[in-house]
Amino acid sequence: MNKSILRTVIIVGIFAAIFFGKKMFMAPKYSDGEMAPDFKTTLITGEGFSLSDLRGNYVLLDFWGTWCGPCRVEFPKLKALHQKYHDTKLPGADNFHIVGLALEREGDLDKMRRAIDKLGLDWDYHIFDPISNFKIFNAKIATDLYGVREVPTKYLIGPEGNIIGVNLPFEEIENILQGTK
């Protein structure tokens, strides 16, 4: 085999290994149908919160950060979803809730509050999930419990507490909430 062809094959193989390795590393920790891990924490308002308190509802866990450009791009769609389905009786569920979990540096709680106000994120549940390293997330709920390795990451949880899907397109989330999927 010609040396240049061999070199090309090796380079392509290395890039393929890196690509698939990254895909596997970034994959969500849980699969569709599995029970969503419950957690207890405090909302930014100071109130206690438990994910299991929202059973009977559809819940969208939205892992985001004020520093995340792609997160900000998704907010108009999230807001529209919230406005359309919150306080609405859904097929097989009482309601729809978004739970925002912001991955921010410890001490950036005020920055997060300002971003929520400025962006008009008017859902009831906002959680500060502190990290100390942006390259390797180390947040208790996002990283340790849900295996989040990049933001935005979204888990749609069904009324029984099972994971319906991870990072679903907004159209698919809407179809599920309408009962058409």
N, C-alpha and C positions, 0 to 999 in steps of 0.2 A: 504494500500500500504506500502510496506517495506520502511523504512527510507532511506536506501542507494539508492534505485531506485528513490525515490522522490528527493533526493539530486542531483542525476545524471541528472534527467529531468530538475531541476531548473538550474543547471550549464550549460547544453546544451542550454537551453532557453536564458540564459544571454548572452552566446557567440553568439548565432544566432542574438539576438537583437543588440549587438554591431557591428557585421559584417554588417547587413543590414542597420543599422543606419549610419555607416561609408560610405557605398556604396551610400546612398542617399545624404549625405553631400558632397561627392566628385563628384557627378554627375555634368556634365556641365550645365550651366545656360540656354542654348538654345538647341532646338531640330532641327533635320533635317527639312529643308524647311523654317524655319524662316529667316527673313532678318538679316544679320549680322549687329550689331551696328556699325555705322560709328564713326570714331574718327580722331582728328587732333592732331599731335604732331610734334616733331622734331627728325630727324634721328641723329645718332651719328656723322654724317658728318656736322651737323648744318643746313641742308636743311629742309624745311617744308615738312610735309607728311600728306596726308589724305587718308584713306582707300578707300573712294569713287573714288579717282583718278584712281584706278586700275580696275574700272568696265569695263566689256568686256573681262576680263582675269580670269583665275582660280588663286586663291590666297590661299596659305597655311600659316595660322598664326601659327607660331611655338613658343610657350611659353617655355622658357628654362632658365637655370642658369649655370654659370661657375662651380658651386659647385655640380652640378647634374650629378652623374655617369650614370644613364640611358639615360640622354640627350646625353652625349658624345658617348654612344654606338650606338645611332641612327644616328649620324652625317654622317657616310659613306653612309647610305641609302638616307639621305636627299641630300647629295652632288651629288649622282648618279642621283637622280630624277631631281635635278636642271640642271645638265649637259645635261641630255637627253631631257628635255622638255622646257627649257628656250630658247627663241628666235626661237620657233617652232610654226607654225600655227596649232592650235588644233581644233578639231570638235566643232563648236559653240563658239569659243573663239579666241582672238587674241594671247594670250601668257599664260605663267605660271610663277608666281612669288612666292617666299618665302619671308615672312616678319617675321624676327626673333625678338622676344620681350624677352629680357633678364631680368629676375627678379633678381636684384642685390641690395646689400646694397647701400644706398646713399654714394657717394664718391668712388664707385668701378668701375667707368666708364673706367678708364685706364686698369683695370684688364680685363674687358669685351673686350676692343679693342685688348689686347694682345691675349686673347683666340681666338677671331675671326681670327686673323692673323695666329696663331699657328695651328688652326684646319682647316684652308683653307676654311672658310665659305664665298664664294665669291659672294653671292647674293647681290643685291643693297640695300636692305632695312633692316637696323638693328636699333632697338629701345631699349633704356635704360629705363626700367620701374622700378624705384626704390621702394624698400621695406625696412621696418625698423625691421621686425620680420619674421624670417624664419619659425616659427611654425604656425603663422596665417598670411598668405599673406595679404598685405595691399597696393597693387600696384593699381594705378588708372585705367589702361587699363585692365590688367589681372584679377584683383580681382573685382574691382567695376563694370566694364563694361561687362566682359565675365565670371565672376564667377569662375575663375581658382583657384583651391584649391591644385593642385599638378602639378609638372612638371616631365616629359614633357607632355604637352597638345597641341593638334593640331586641328585646325578648318580648314576644307577645304571649301572654299567659291566659289560659281559658278560665272559665268560671269554677272549674273543679280544682284549679291550681296546677294544671299540666301545661307544659310548654307547647304552644301551637307552632311557633316558628321563630327563627332568629334572623334578623336583618331582612325581613320580608319587604318587598316593595309596598309603598303606601296603597296602591290600588288593590293589592291582595289583602292587606289588612282591612280595607273598607269592605271588600267582598265577604270576608269572614264576619265582620261586625253586622253586616246586613243579612247574614244567613244564606248568602248565595254561593258559598263555597264550603 
